[in-house]
Amino acid sequence: MPPSSPSDLSPSAPSRPPLVARLAEWLRHFWPAPLGIDGKERLRFVVGAVIGVLLTAWLSRWWAQGNGTGPWMVASLGASAVLVFGMPSSPLAQPWPVLGGSTLSALVGAVCSALIPDKALAGAVAVGLAIALMVPLRCLHPPGGAMALYVVLTSGDGWHLAAFPVLFNVVLLLIAAVVYNGLTGRRYPHPQRVTPRVATSQGAFTASDVDAALAHYNQVLDVSRADLEGLLHLAGRAAFQRTLGELRCADIMSSPPHAVEAGVSLKEAWALMRLQQIKALPVVDAQRQVIGIVTVADFMRLANLDTHEGLGQRLRTLVMGRGGQPQAVGEIMSHPVQVARSAQHAMDLVPLFSQGGHHHIPIVDDVDHLVGIITQTDLVRTLASAVQGR
């Protein structure tokens, strides 16, 4: 049997998909994703565009009848209408980009038309120069490129066209957009900046993280930075809620809980806490309803700290009832006590632990009977498991 060749012994290279499969995958890129808006929003979009363009056309035609016979409306205004009515939160659709981008591009077209005799070259230079100026002036507006080309191709007075119909059309459309979007519940102009957020927990991203990601992406996004950051926060919250949102208190509580009645002596309560290695005991009545809670901190607080005895001796003095100290749990318990329902979402307890100063929360059922207890350790263990993907 002939020896194996080196190529037989080398690891096989990963096989590439067939040419037909790669071509099919590439062609699928041409099929866009759905817009993700409902029928009500589509209707709002369409009606707004119709109203805005119609009002602009009527008023522009009326103005042109008494001031000359030139064109009274530009076709690229339809593209602007798509932006200001359909995407009122887009950075490309805000009043300054619409007004500045359109008018500036028209003026650029007028300059190029006057200086470059060849219309093909003049149109190309006008579009490129308009883009080059709109970006640093923060007035990037896609129909602006059409405005520049329109002025070059009309072979008319470019300076006059920049004022009418371009500027006149755009101002009327913007007035209609401000009124209509406001009446239909859309903020326009839409805020493009947001107050910097402060990370509230380990792993939460900050405004600087968003800026770093945008710098790395290095492409024009048709969404404001403020909206992008807000969407990222909403997505993070939804992911966190999906991970932990379905957990109920009954899923993480310690059950059955150790509890005592108010008449139990401090000695018995202390012995139970030491035996079970717990730091809190709910105090219940005869119907197992929570009326208070006693913790190690309560014992420490009532120990006579002014004496020169050690801490252990002071606690023994307290639990043995000497020197006029309280005798029963009911005399030192904290009440009223914060409780939670067994069917309650575990995430509802986070602010109670993190901001409310609680360390142990008794869990009750629908009839207020004690059924369990949740500690900070229980919640932290649950959060750690969720973060690790278990």
Stockholm file with secondary structure:
# STOCKHOLM 1.0

chainA/1-390         MPPSSPSDLSPSAPSRPPLVARLAEWLRHFWPAPLGIDGKERLRFVVGAVIGVLLTAWLSRWWAQGNGTGPWMVASLGASAVLVFGMPSSPLAQPWPVLGGSTLSALVGAVCSALIPDKALAGAVAVGLAIALMVPLRCLHPPGGAMALYVVLTSGDGWHLAAFPVLFNVVLLLIAAVVYNGLTGRRYPHPQRVTPRVATSQGAFTASDVDAALAHYNQVLDVSRADLEGLLHLAGRAAFQRTLGELRCADIMSSPPHAVEAGVSLKEAWALMRLQQIKALPVVDAQRQVIGIVTVADFMRLANLDTHEGLGQRLRTLVMGRGGQPQAVGEIMSHPVQVARSAQHAMDLVPLFSQGGHHHIPIVDDVDHLVGIITQTDLVRTLASAVQGR
#=GR chainA/1-390 SS CCCCCHHHHSCCCCCCCCHHHHHHHHHHTTSCCCCCCCHHHHHHHHHHHHHHHHHHHHHHHHHHHTSCSSCCCCTTHHHHHIIIIICTTSGGGSHHHHHHHHHHHHHHHHHHHHHCSCHHHHHHHHHHHHHHHHTTTTCCCHHHHHHHHHHHHHCSCHHHHIIIIIIHHHHHHHHHHHHHHHHTTCCSSCCCCCCCCCCCSTTCCCHHHHHHHHHHHCSCCSSCHHHHHHHHHHHHHHHHHHHHTTCBHHHHCBSSCCCEETTSBHHHHHHHHHHHTCSEEEEECTTCBEEEEEEHHHHHHHSCTTSSSCHHHHHHHHHTTCTTCCCBGGGTCBCSCCCEETTSBGGGGHHHHHTSCCSEEEEECTTCBEEEEEEHHHHHHHHHHHHTTC
#=GC SS_cons         CCCCCHHHHSCCCCCCCCHHHHHHHHHHTTSCCCCCCCHHHHHHHHHHHHHHHHHHHHHHHHHHHTSCSSCCCCTTHHHHHIIIIICTTSGGGSHHHHHHHHHHHHHHHHHHHHHCSCHHHHHHHHHHHHHHHHTTTTCCCHHHHHHHHHHHHHCSCHHHHIIIIIIHHHHHHHHHHHHHHHHTTCCSSCCCCCCCCCCCSTTCCCHHHHHHHHHHHCSCCSSCHHHHHHHHHHHHHHHHHHHHTTCBHHHHCBSSCCCEETTSBHHHHHHHHHHHTCSEEEEECTTCBEEEEEEHHHHHHHSCTTSSSCHHHHHHHHHTTCTTCCCBGGGTCBCSCCCEETTSBGGGGHHHHHTSCCSEEEEECTTCBEEEEEEHHHHHHHHHHHHTTC
//
